[in-house]
Amino acid sequence: MSWAFLRDLLSGVNKYSTGIGRIWVAVVFMFRLLVYVAAAENIWKHEHDEFECNIKQPGCENVCFDHFFPVSQIRLWALQLIMVSTPSLLVVFHVAYRENREKHHNQKLYRNPGKIDGGLLCTYLISLILKTGLEIVFLVLFYKLYNGFKIPRLVKCDIKPCPNTVDCYISKPTEKMIFLYFLVATSCLCIVLNLSELSYLIFK
């Protein structure tokens, strides 16, 4: 997957952000996007092939894997990255609208089209609320889908067509758990940064 579009989006938003907003962009880019691309993606690359059950009953391994991993964790992480970055487009579009309006009227309508004030301030606040909300939704989703923020070494499965309770082994559980904790920690840090920026802009 090419992440160039997300990198360009974050770079574009950076110039309209406050100091706290720039820290958020750095965290998303350095500690989430780069970690995902450089390391995490490879760890989950062959997760289905490396999921093993101590039985060769046709279909048993597939249904057990689907039961314990209804959505691939790495794909959910990728979706989270995209979704929490998307509200920033609102700010970019609003600034583009201001600049386009000035060109259309052929006169200076704003002191600085990229300055956070008036309507752009409202758009910026909405984007912060959406980003915070999406971060929380994805954390809850991770917690609910995988019964907490943990990767077990062994899972017991008794779903048909498995003839009885079988033991299934997840590959690289410790490594995956470290990255999952890292994901949760960076997500919580982004929530704190978003709430701090929201408070700063409201009480400024």
C-alpha positions in Angstrom: 0.0 0.0 0.0 1.3 3.5 -0.9 1.1 6.0 2.0 2.3 9.0 0.0 -1.2 10.6 0.0 -1.4 10.5 3.8 2.1 11.9 4.1 1.2 14.8 1.7 -2.1 15.4 3.6 -0.3 15.6 7.0 2.4 17.9 5.5 -0.4 20.2 4.1 -2.2 20.4 7.4 1.0 21.1 9.3 1.3 24.7 8.0 -2.2 25.6 9.3 -1.8 24.0 12.7 -1.0 25.4 16.2 2.2 24.2 18.0 0.2 21.4 19.6 -1.2 20.4 16.2 2.3 20.2 14.8 3.3 17.8 17.6 0.2 15.7 16.7 1.3 15.6 13.0 4.8 14.6 14.1 3.5 11.8 16.3 1.1 10.4 13.6 3.8 10.6 10.9 6.9 9.4 12.9 5.5 7.1 15.5 2.4 5.7 13.7 2.8 5.8 10.0 6.5 5.1 9.8 6.4 2.4 12.4 3.5 0.8 10.5 5.3 0.9 7.1 8.8 0.0 8.4 8.0 -2.8 10.9 4.4 -3.6 11.9 3.2 -4.5 8.4 5.8 -7.2 8.1 5.0 -8.8 11.4 1.4 -9.5 10.5 2.2 -10.2 6.8 1.6 -14.0 7.0 -0.6 -14.1 10.1 -3.1 -16.5 8.4 -0.5 -18.9 7.0 1.3 -19.0 10.4 -1.8 -19.7 12.4 -1.7 -23.4 13.3 -4.1 -25.7 14.9 -3.3 -29.2 16.1 -5.7 -30.9 13.7 -5.8 -31.3 10.0 -9.6 -31.3 9.6 -10.4 -29.3 6.4 -11.8 -25.9 7.2 -11.2 -26.0 10.9 -8.2 -23.7 10.9 -10.0 -21.2 8.7 -13.1 -20.9 10.9 -10.9 -20.7 14.1 -8.8 -17.9 12.6 -11.9 -16.0 11.4 -13.4 -16.4 14.9 -10.4 -15.0 16.8 -9.4 -12.5 14.2 -12.6 -11.2 12.6 -10.7 -8.3 11.2 -6.9 -8.3 10.7 -5.4 -6.2 13.4 -2.9 -4.6 11.0 -5.7 -3.7 8.5 -7.7 -2.2 11.4 -4.6 -0.2 12.4 -4.3 1.0 8.7 -8.0 2.0 8.7 -7.5 3.8 12.0 -4.6 5.8 10.6 -6.6 6.8 7.5 -9.7 7.7 9.4 -8.1 9.8 12.1 -6.1 11.8 9.5 -9.1 12.4 7.2 -10.8 15.1 9.3 -7.7 17.2 8.6 -9.0 17.5 5.0 -11.8 19.8 6.3 -9.1 22.4 7.3 -7.3 22.0 3.9 -10.6 22.3 2.0 -11.6 25.4 4.0 -8.3 27.2 3.3 -8.6 26.2 -0.4 -12.1 27.6 -0.4 -10.9 30.9 1.1 -8.0 31.2 -1.4 -10.4 30.3 -4.3 -12.9 32.9 -3.1 -10.2 35.6 -3.1 -9.1 34.7 -6.6 -12.7 34.7 -7.8 -13.4 38.2 -6.4 -9.9 39.3 -7.4 -9.4 41.1 -4.1 -8.1 40.5 -0.6 -11.0 39.2 1.5 -9.0 37.8 4.4 -5.9 39.1 6.1 -4.4 35.6 5.9 -6.5 32.8 4.3 -4.6 30.2 6.4 -5.0 32.0 9.7 -7.2 30.1 12.2 -10.1 32.5 12.9 -13.8 32.9 12.2 -15.2 30.1 10.1 -11.8 28.3 9.8 -11.6 28.1 13.6 -15.0 26.3 13.7 -13.8 23.9 11.0 -10.6 23.3 12.9 -12.4 22.6 16.1 -14.8 20.2 14.3 -11.8 18.4 12.8 -10.3 18.0 16.3 -13.5 16.7 17.8 -13.8 14.2 14.9 -10.2 13.0 15.3 -10.6 12.5 19.0 -13.9 10.7 18.6 -12.5 8.4 15.9 -9.4 7.6 18.1 -11.7 6.5 21.0 -14.0 4.5 18.6 -11.1 2.5 17.3 -9.6 1.9 20.7 -13.0 0.5 21.9 -13.3 -1.5 18.6 -9.8 -3.1 19.2 -10.7 -3.9 22.8 -14.1 -5.4 21.9 -13.0 -7.4 18.9 -9.9 -9.0 20.6 -11.1 -9.2 24.2 -8.7 -6.7 25.5 -5.3 -5.4 24.3 -3.5 -8.8 24.4 -2.4 -11.5 22.0 -2.7 -15.0 23.5 -0.1 -17.6 22.6 -2.7 -20.4 22.6 -6.5 -20.3 21.8 -8.9 -23.1 22.2 -11.5 -23.5 19.4 -14.5 -25.8 19.1 -16.4 -24.3 16.2 -17.7 -26.5 13.4 -16.3 -28.2 11.3 -13.7 -28.8 14.1 -14.8 -32.2 15.6 -13.7 -31.3 19.1 -11.9 -28.6 21.1 -8.6 -28.0 19.3 -5.5 -25.9 20.3 -4.5 -23.2 17.9 -1.2 -21.3 18.1 -0.8 -17.6 17.0 2.6 -16.8 15.5 4.9 -14.2 17.1 2.4 -13.3 20.0 5.0 -11.4 22.1 6.1 -9.2 19.2 2.6 -8.5 18.1 1.6 -7.6 21.7 4.4 -5.1 21.9 3.3 -3.4 18.7 -0.3 -3.5 19.9 0.7 -1.7 23.2 2.6 0.8 21.1 -0.5 1.4 19.0 -2.6 1.9 22.1 0.0 4.2 23.7 0.4 6.4 20.6 -3.4 6.5 20.1 -3.9 7.7 23.7 -1.1 10.3 23.2 -2.9 11.6 20.1 -6.2 11.9 22.1 -4.4 13.9 24.8 -2.8 16.2 22.2 -6.2 16.7 20.5 -7.9 17.5 23.7 -5.1 19.9 24.7 -5.3 21.7 21.4 -9.1 21.9 21.7 -8.8 23.4 25.2 -6.1 25.8 24.0 -8.2 27.1 21.1 -11.4 27.5 23.1 -9.8 29.3 26.0 -7.3 31.3 24.0 
